[in-house]
Amino acid sequence: MKKFAVEIIKGSIVEIRYFNRPSHGTYRSWKLSVQAVHDLARIWRRLSLNGFPPMPYSETTCRCAYEMFVGNTIYLRELDGYGRPTMIGANIPATVAEAVSVDSRFID
């Protein structure tokens, strides 16, 4: 069993599962919009290729706000059409962002 599983649910939601011990079957999961995951993958690829900036780092796209206070966690908040935060937010470990960034479904 792989350490990560990424599944698109009903075409608009992505569930990312991280298995601490794949043999046990227990996992942590995050459900985000497809657009948020595309943005996360693109931002992570760009940062990892160009070198990570000094912390804290923040970036806002038309769909999400991303903040990194330390290099191993990304705080993500989805935004509505007016740029205001919605109730959807997540703390994404860097290992999860890295796994999503190499998934061919999220490469533009």
MODELLER restraints for C-alpha pairs under 7 A, 6 or more apart:
rsr = mdl.restraints
at = mdl.atoms
rsr.add(forms.Gaussian(group=physical.xy_distance, feature=features.Distance(at['CA:1:A'], at['CA:22:A']), mean=5.79, stdev=0.5))
rsr.add(forms.Gaussian(group=physical.xy_distance, feature=features.Distance(at['CA:2:A'], at['CA:22:A']), mean=6.60, stdev=0.5))
rsr.add(forms.Gaussian(group=physical.xy_distance, feature=features.Distance(at['CA:3:A'], at['CA:18:A']), mean=6.01, stdev=0.5))
rsr.add(forms.Gaussian(group=physical.xy_distance, feature=features.Distance(at['CA:3:A'], at['CA:19:A']), mean=5.10, stdev=0.5))
rsr.add(forms.Gaussian(group=physical.xy_distance, feature=features.Distance(at['CA:3:A'], at['CA:22:A']), mean=5.82, stdev=0.5))
rsr.add(forms.Gaussian(group=physical.xy_distance, feature=features.Distance(at['CA:4:A'], at['CA:17:A']), mean=5.59, stdev=0.5))
rsr.add(forms.Gaussian(group=physical.xy_distance, feature=features.Distance(at['CA:4:A'], at['CA:18:A']), mean=4.81, stdev=0.5))
rsr.add(forms.Gaussian(group=physical.xy_distance, feature=features.Distance(at['CA:4:A'], at['CA:19:A']), mean=6.22, stdev=0.5))
rsr.add(forms.Gaussian(group=physical.xy_distance, feature=features.Distance(at['CA:5:A'], at['CA:16:A']), mean=5.91, stdev=0.5))
rsr.add(forms.Gaussian(group=physical.xy_distance, feature=features.Distance(at['CA:5:A'], at['CA:17:A']), mean=5.03, stdev=0.5))
rsr.add(forms.Gaussian(group=physical.xy_distance, feature=features.Distance(at['CA:5:A'], at['CA:18:A']), mean=6.73, stdev=0.5))
rsr.add(forms.Gaussian(group=physical.xy_distance, feature=features.Distance(at['CA:6:A'], at['CA:14:A']), mean=6.89, stdev=0.5))
rsr.add(forms.Gaussian(group=physical.xy_distance, feature=features.Distance(at['CA:6:A'], at['CA:15:A']), mean=5.80, stdev=0.5))
rsr.add(forms.Gaussian(group=physical.xy_distance, feature=features.Distance(at['CA:6:A'], at['CA:16:A']), mean=4.60, stdev=0.5))
rsr.add(forms.Gaussian(group=physical.xy_distance, feature=features.Distance(at['CA:6:A'], at['CA:17:A']), mean=6.30, stdev=0.5))
rsr.add(forms.Gaussian(group=physical.xy_distance, feature=features.Distance(at['CA:7:A'], at['CA:14:A']), mean=5.67, stdev=0.5))
rsr.add(forms.Gaussian(group=physical.xy_distance, feature=features.Distance(at['CA:7:A'], at['CA:15:A']), mean=5.26, stdev=0.5))
rsr.add(forms.Gaussian(group=physical.xy_distance, feature=features.Distance(at['CA:7:A'], at['CA:16:A']), mean=6.56, stdev=0.5))
rsr.add(forms.Gaussian(group=physical.xy_distance, feature=features.Distance(at['CA:8:A'], at['CA:14:A']), mean=4.42, stdev=0.5))
rsr.add(forms.Gaussian(group=physical.xy_distance, feature=features.Distance(at['CA:8:A'], at['CA:15:A']), mean=6.31, stdev=0.5))
rsr.add(forms.Gaussian(group=physical.xy_distance, feature=features.Distance(at['CA:12:A'], at['CA:33:A']), mean=5.81, stdev=0.5))
rsr.add(forms.Gaussian(group=physical.xy_distance, feature=features.Distance(at['CA:12:A'], at['CA:34:A']), mean=5.45, stdev=0.5))
rsr.add(forms.Gaussian(group=physical.xy_distance, feature=features.Distance(at['CA:13:A'], at['CA:31:A']), mean=6.45, stdev=0.5))
rsr.add(forms.Gaussian(group=physical.xy_distance, feature=features.Distance(at['CA:13:A'], at['CA:32:A']), mean=5.64, stdev=0.5))
rsr.add(forms.Gaussian(group=physical.xy_distance, feature=features.Distance(at['CA:13:A'], at['CA:33:A']), mean=4.55, stdev=0.5))
rsr.add(forms.Gaussian(group=physical.xy_distance, feature=features.Distance(at['CA:13:A'], at['CA:34:A']), mean=5.48, stdev=0.5))
rsr.add(forms.Gaussian(group=physical.xy_distance, feature=features.Distance(at['CA:14:A'], at['CA:31:A']), mean=5.51, stdev=0.5))
rsr.add(forms.Gaussian(group=physical.xy_distance, feature=features.Distance(at['CA:14:A'], at['CA:32:A']), mean=5.35, stdev=0.5))
rsr.add(forms.Gaussian(group=physical.xy_distance, feature=features.Distance(at['CA:14:A'], at['CA:33:A']), mean=5.90, stdev=0.5))
rsr.add(forms.Gaussian(group=physical.xy_distance, feature=features.Distance(at['CA:14:A'], at['CA:34:A']), mean=5.70, stdev=0.5))
rsr.add(forms.Gaussian(group=physical.xy_distance, feature=features.Distance(at['CA:15:A'], at['CA:29:A']), mean=6.64, stdev=0.5))
rsr.add(forms.Gaussian(group=physical.xy_distance, feature=features.Distance(at['CA:15:A'], at['CA:30:A']), mean=5.62, stdev=0.5))
rsr.add(forms.Gaussian(group=physical.xy_distance, feature=features.Distance(at['CA:15:A'], at['CA:31:A']), mean=4.45, stdev=0.5))
rsr.add(forms.Gaussian(group=physical.xy_distance, feature=features.Distance(at['CA:15:A'], at['CA:32:A']), mean=6.63, stdev=0.5))
rsr.add(forms.Gaussian(group=physical.xy_distance, feature=features.Distance(at['CA:16:A'], at['CA:29:A']), mean=5.39, stdev=0.5))
rsr.add(forms.Gaussian(group=physical.xy_distance, feature=features.Distance(at['CA:16:A'], at['CA:30:A']), mean=5.25, stdev=0.5))
rsr.add(forms.Gaussian(group=physical.xy_distance, feature=features.Distance(at['CA:16:A'], at['CA:31:A']), mean=6.46, stdev=0.5))
rsr.add(forms.Gaussian(group=physical.xy_distance, feature=features.Distance(at['CA:17:A'], at['CA:27:A']), mean=6.16, stdev=0.5))
rsr.add(forms.Gaussian(group=physical.xy_distance, feature=features.Distance(at['CA:17:A'], at['CA:28:A']), mean=5.74, stdev=0.5))
rsr.add(forms.Gaussian(group=physical.xy_distance, feature=features.Distance(at['CA:17:A'], at['CA:29:A']), mean=4.35, stdev=0.5))
rsr.add(forms.Gaussian(group=physical.xy_distance, feature=features.Distance(at['CA:17:A'], at['CA:30:A']), mean=6.72, stdev=0.5))
rsr.add(forms.Gaussian(group=physical.xy_distance, feature=features.Distance(at['CA:18:A'], at['CA:27:A']), mean=5.32, stdev=0.5))
rsr.add(forms.Gaussian(group=physical.xy_distance, feature=features.Distance(at['CA:18:A'], at['CA:28:A']), mean=5.29, stdev=0.5))
rsr.add(forms.Gaussian(group=physical.xy_distance, feature=features.Distance(at['CA:18:A'], at['CA:29:A']), mean=6.19, stdev=0.5))
rsr.add(forms.Gaussian(group=physical.xy_distance, feature=features.Distance(at['CA:19:A'], at['CA:25:A']), mean=6.85, stdev=0.5))
rsr.add(forms.Gaussian(group=physical.xy_distance, feature=features.Distance(at['CA:19:A'], at['CA:26:A']), mean=6.07, stdev=0.5))
rsr.add(forms.Gaussian(group=physical.xy_distance, feature=features.Distance(at['CA:19:A'], at['CA:27:A']), mean=4.29, stdev=0.5))
rsr.add(forms.Gaussian(group=physical.xy_distance, feature=features.Distance(at['CA:19:A'], at['CA:28:A']), mean=6.59, stdev=0.5))
rsr.add(forms.Gaussian(group=physical.xy_distance, feature=features.Distance(at['CA:20:A'], at['CA:27:A']), mean=6.15, stdev=0.5))
rsr.add(forms.Gaussian(group=physical.xy_distance, feature=features.Distance(at['CA:36:A'], at['CA:63:A']), mean=6.62, stdev=0.5))
rsr.add(forms.Gaussian(group=physical.xy_distance, feature=features.Distance(at['CA:36:A'], at['CA:64:A']), mean=6.34, stdev=0.5))
rsr.add(forms.Gaussian(group=physical.xy_distance, feature=features.Distance(at['CA:36:A'], at['CA:78:A']), mean=6.97, stdev=0.5))
rsr.add(forms.Gaussian(group=physical.xy_distance, feature=features.Distance(at['CA:38:A'], at['CA:106:A']), mean=5.16, stdev=0.5))
rsr.add(forms.Gaussian(group=physical.xy_distance, feature=features.Distance(at['CA:40:A'], at['CA:97:A']), mean=6.81, stdev=0.5))
rsr.add(forms.Gaussian(group=physical.xy_distance, feature=features.Distance(at['CA:41:A'], at['CA:97:A']), mean=6.53, stdev=0.5))
rsr.add(forms.Gaussian(group=physical.xy_distance, feature=features.Distance(at['CA:41:A'], at['CA:100:A']), mean=5.76, stdev=0.5))
rsr.add(forms.Gaussian(group=physical.xy_distance, feature=features.Distance(at['CA:41:A'], at['CA:101:A']), mean=3.99, stdev=0.5))
rsr.add(forms.Gaussian(group=physical.xy_distance, feature=features.Distance(at['CA:41:A'], at['CA:106:A']), mean=6.48, stdev=0.5))
rsr.add(forms.Gaussian(group=physical.xy_distance, feature=features.Distance(at['CA:42:A'], at['CA:101:A']), mean=6.67, stdev=0.5))
rsr.add(forms.Gaussian(group=physical.xy_distance, feature=features.Distance(at['CA:44:A'], at['CA:97:A']), mean=6.55, stdev=0.5))
rsr.add(forms.Gaussian(group=physical.xy_distance, feature=features.Distance(at['CA:44:A'], at['CA:98:A']), mean=6.76, stdev=0.5))
rsr.add(forms.Gaussian(group=physical.xy_distance, feature=features.Distance(at['CA:44:A'], at['CA:101:A']), mean=6.37, stdev=0.5))
rsr.add(forms.Gaussian(group=physical.xy_distance, feature=features.Distance(at['CA:45:A'], at['CA:101:A']), mean=5.97, stdev=0.5))
rsr.add(forms.Gaussian(group=physical.xy_distance, feature=features.Distance(at['CA:55:A'], at['CA:68:A']), mean=6.70, stdev=0.5))
rsr.add(forms.Gaussian(group=physical.xy_distance, feature=features.Distance(at['CA:55:A'], at['CA:69:A']), mean=5.60, stdev=0.5))
rsr.add(forms.Gaussian(group=physical.xy_distance, feature=features.Distance(at['CA:55:A'], at['CA:70:A']), mean=6.24, stdev=0.5))
rsr.add(forms.Gaussian(group=physical.xy_distance, feature=features.Distance(at['CA:56:A'], at['CA:68:A']), mean=5.58, stdev=0.5))
rsr.add(forms.Gaussian(group=physical.xy_distance, feature=features.Distance(at['CA:56:A'], at['CA:69:A']), mean=4.38, stdev=0.5))
rsr.add(forms.Gaussian(group=physical.xy_distance, feature=features.Distance(at['CA:56:A'], at['CA:70:A']), mean=6.80, stdev=0.5))
rsr.add(forms.Gaussian(group=physical.xy_distance, feature=features.Distance(at['CA:57:A'], at['CA:67:A']), mean=5.71, stdev=0.5))
rsr.add(forms.Gaussian(group=physical.xy_distance, feature=features.Distance(at['CA:57:A'], at['CA:68:A']), mean=5.09, stdev=0.5))
rsr.add(forms.Gaussian(group=physical.xy_distance, feature=features.Distance(at['CA:57:A'], at['CA:69:A']), mean=6.50, stdev=0.5))
rsr.add(forms.Gaussian(group=physical.xy_distance, feature=features.Distance(at['CA:58:A'], at['CA:66:A']), mean=5.48, stdev=0.5))
rsr.add(forms.Gaussian(group=physical.xy_distance, feature=features.Distance(at['CA:58:A'], at['CA:67:A']), mean=4.25, stdev=0.5))
rsr.add(forms.Gaussian(group=physical.xy_distance, feature=features.Distance(at['CA:58:A'], at['CA:68:A']), mean=6.26, stdev=0.5))
rsr.add(forms.Gaussian(group=physical.xy_distance, feature=features.Distance(at['CA:59:A'], at['CA:65:A']), mean=5.94, stdev=0.5))
rsr.add(forms.Gaussian(group=physical.xy_distance, feature=features.Distance(at['CA:59:A'], at['CA:66:A']), mean=5.22, stdev=0.5))
rsr.add(forms.Gaussian(group=physical.xy_distance, feature=features.Distance(at['CA:59:A'], at['CA:67:A']), mean=6.56, stdev=0.5))
rsr.add(forms.Gaussian(group=physical.xy_distance, feature=features.Distance(at['CA:60:A'], at['CA:66:A']), mean=6.08, stdev=0.5))
rsr.add(forms.Gaussian(group=physical.xy_distance, feature=features.Distance(at['CA:62:A'], at['CA:83:A']), mean=6.72, stdev=0.5))
rsr.add(forms.Gaussian(group=physical.xy_distance, feature=features.Distance(at['CA:63:A'], at['CA:78:A']), mean=5.89, stdev=0.5))
rsr.add(forms.Gaussian(group=physical.xy_distance, feature=features.Distance(at['CA:63:A'], at['CA:79:A']), mean=5.08, stdev=0.5))
rsr.add(forms.Gaussian(group=physical.xy_distance, feature=features.Distance(at['CA:63:A'], at['CA:80:A']), mean=6.91, stdev=0.5))
rsr.add(forms.Gaussian(group=physical.xy_distance, feature=features.Distance(at['CA:64:A'], at['CA:76:A']), mean=6.77, stdev=0.5))
rsr.add(forms.Gaussian(group=physical.xy_distance, feature=features.Distance(at['CA:64:A'], at['CA:77:A']), mean=5.55, stdev=0.5))
rsr.add(forms.Gaussian(group=physical.xy_distance, feature=features.Distance(at['CA:64:A'], at['CA:78:A']), mean=4.33, stdev=0.5))
rsr.add(forms.Gaussian(group=physical.xy_distance, feature=features.Distance(at['CA:64:A'], at['CA:79:A']), mean=5.14, stdev=0.5))
rsr.add(forms.Gaussian(group=physical.xy_distance, feature=features.Distance(at['CA:65:A'], at['CA:76:A']), mean=5.81, stdev=0.5))
rsr.add(forms.Gaussian(group=physical.xy_distance, feature=features.Distance(at['CA:65:A'], at['CA:77:A']), mean=5.21, stdev=0.5))
rsr.add(forms.Gaussian(group=physical.xy_distance, feature=features.Distance(at['CA:65:A'], at['CA:78:A']), mean=6.43, stdev=0.5))
rsr.add(forms.Gaussian(group=physical.xy_distance, feature=features.Distance(at['CA:66:A'], at['CA:74:A']), mean=6.58, stdev=0.5))
rsr.add(forms.Gaussian(group=physical.xy_distance, feature=features.Distance(at['CA:66:A'], at['CA:75:A']), mean=5.73, stdev=0.5))
rsr.add(forms.Gaussian(group=physical.xy_distance, feature=features.Distance(at['CA:66:A'], at['CA:76:A']), mean=4.71, stdev=0.5))
rsr.add(forms.Gaussian(group=physical.xy_distance, feature=features.Distance(at['CA:66:A'], at['CA:77:A']), mean=6.61, stdev=0.5))
rsr.add(forms.Gaussian(group=physical.xy_distance, feature=features.Distance(at['CA:67:A'], at['CA:74:A']), mean=5.77, stdev=0.5))
rsr.add(forms.Gaussian(group=physical.xy_distance, feature=features.Distance(at['CA:67:A'], at['CA:75:A']), mean=5.14, stdev=0.5))
rsr.add(forms.Gaussian(group=physical.xy_distance, feature=features.Distance(at['CA:67:A'], at['CA:76:A']), mean=6.61, stdev=0.5))
rsr.add(forms.Gaussian(group=physical.xy_distance, feature=features.Distance(at['CA:68:A'], at['CA:74:A']), mean=4.95, stdev=0.5))
rsr.add(forms.Gaussian(group=physical.xy_distance, feature=features.Distance(at['CA:68:A'], at['CA:75:A']), mean=6.32, stdev=0.5))
rsr.add(forms.Gaussian(group=physical.xy_distance, feature=features.Distance(at['CA:72:A'], at['CA:93:A']), mean=5.82, stdev=0.5))
rsr.add(forms.Gaussian(group=physical.xy_distance, feature=features.Distance(at['CA:72:A'], at['CA:94:A']), mean=4.80, stdev=0.5))
rsr.add(forms.Gaussian(group=physical.xy_distance, feature=features.Distance(at['CA:73:A'], at['CA:91:A']), mean=6.40, stdev=0.5))
rsr.add(forms.Gaussian(group=physical.xy_distance, feature=features.Distance(at['CA:73:A'], at['CA:92:A']), mean=5.58, stdev=0.5))
rsr.add(forms.Gaussian(group=physical.xy_distance, feature=features.Distance(at['CA:73:A'], at['CA:93:A']), mean=4.48, stdev=0.5))
rsr.add(forms.Gaussian(group=physical.xy_distance, feature=features.Distance(at['CA:73:A'], at['CA:94:A']), mean=5.31, stdev=0.5))
rsr.add(forms.Gaussian(group=physical.xy_distance, feature=features.Distance(at['CA:74:A'], at['CA:91:A']), mean=5.64, stdev=0.5))
rsr.add(forms.Gaussian(group=physical.xy_distance, feature=features.Distance(at['CA:74:A'], at['CA:92:A']), mean=5.02, stdev=0.5))
rsr.add(forms.Gaussian(group=physical.xy_distance, feature=features.Distance(at['CA:74:A'], at['CA:93:A']), mean=6.29, stdev=0.5))
rsr.add(forms.Gaussian(group=physical.xy_distance, feature=features.Distance(at['CA:74:A'], at['CA:94:A']), mean=6.75, stdev=0.5))
rsr.add(forms.Gaussian(group=physical.xy_distance, feature=features.Distance(at['CA:75:A'], at['CA:90:A']), mean=5.80, stdev=0.5))
rsr.add(forms.Gaussian(group=physical.xy_distance, feature=features.Distance(at['CA:75:A'], at['CA:91:A']), mean=4.51, stdev=0.5))
rsr.add(forms.Gaussian(group=physical.xy_distance, feature=features.Distance(at['CA:75:A'], at['CA:92:A']), mean=6.21, stdev=0.5))
rsr.add(forms.Gaussian(group=physical.xy_distance, feature=features.Distance(at['CA:76:A'], at['CA:89:A']), mean=5.42, stdev=0.5))
rsr.add(forms.Gaussian(group=physical.xy_distance, feature=features.Distance(at['CA:76:A'], at['CA:90:A']), mean=5.27, stdev=0.5))
rsr.add(forms.Gaussian(group=physical.xy_distance, feature=features.Distance(at['CA:76:A'], at['CA:91:A']), mean=6.33, stdev=0.5))
rsr.add(forms.Gaussian(group=physical.xy_distance, feature=features.Distance(at['CA:77:A'], at['CA:85:A']), mean=6.20, stdev=0.5))
rsr.add(forms.Gaussian(group=physical.xy_distance, feature=features.Distance(at['CA:77:A'], at['CA:88:A']), mean=6.07, stdev=0.5))
rsr.add(forms.Gaussian(group=physical.xy_distance, feature=features.Distance(at['CA:77:A'], at['CA:89:A']), mean=4.26, stdev=0.5))
rsr.add(forms.Gaussian(group=physical.xy_distance, feature=features.Distance(at['CA:77:A'], at['CA:90:A']), mean=6.65, stdev=0.5))
rsr.add(forms.Gaussian(group=physical.xy_distance, feature=features.Distance(at['CA:78:A'], at['CA:85:A']), mean=5.81, stdev=0.5))
rsr.add(forms.Gaussian(group=physical.xy_distance, feature=features.Distance(at['CA:78:A'], at['CA:86:A']), mean=5.74, stdev=0.5))
rsr.add(forms.Gaussian(group=physical.xy_distance, feature=features.Distance(at['CA:78:A'], at['CA:88:A']), mean=5.76, stdev=0.5))
rsr.add(forms.Gaussian(group=physical.xy_distance, feature=features.Distance(at['CA:78:A'], at['CA:89:A']), mean=6.25, stdev=0.5))
rsr.add(forms.Gaussian(group=physical.xy_distance, feature=features.Distance(at['CA:79:A'], at['CA:85:A']), mean=4.35, stdev=0.5))
rsr.add(forms.Gaussian(group=physical.xy_distance, feature=features.Distance(at['CA:79:A'], at['CA:86:A']), mean=5.40, stdev=0.5))
rsr.add(forms.Gaussian(group=physical.xy_distance, feature=features.Distance(at['CA:80:A'], at['CA:86:A']), mean=6.06, stdev=0.5))
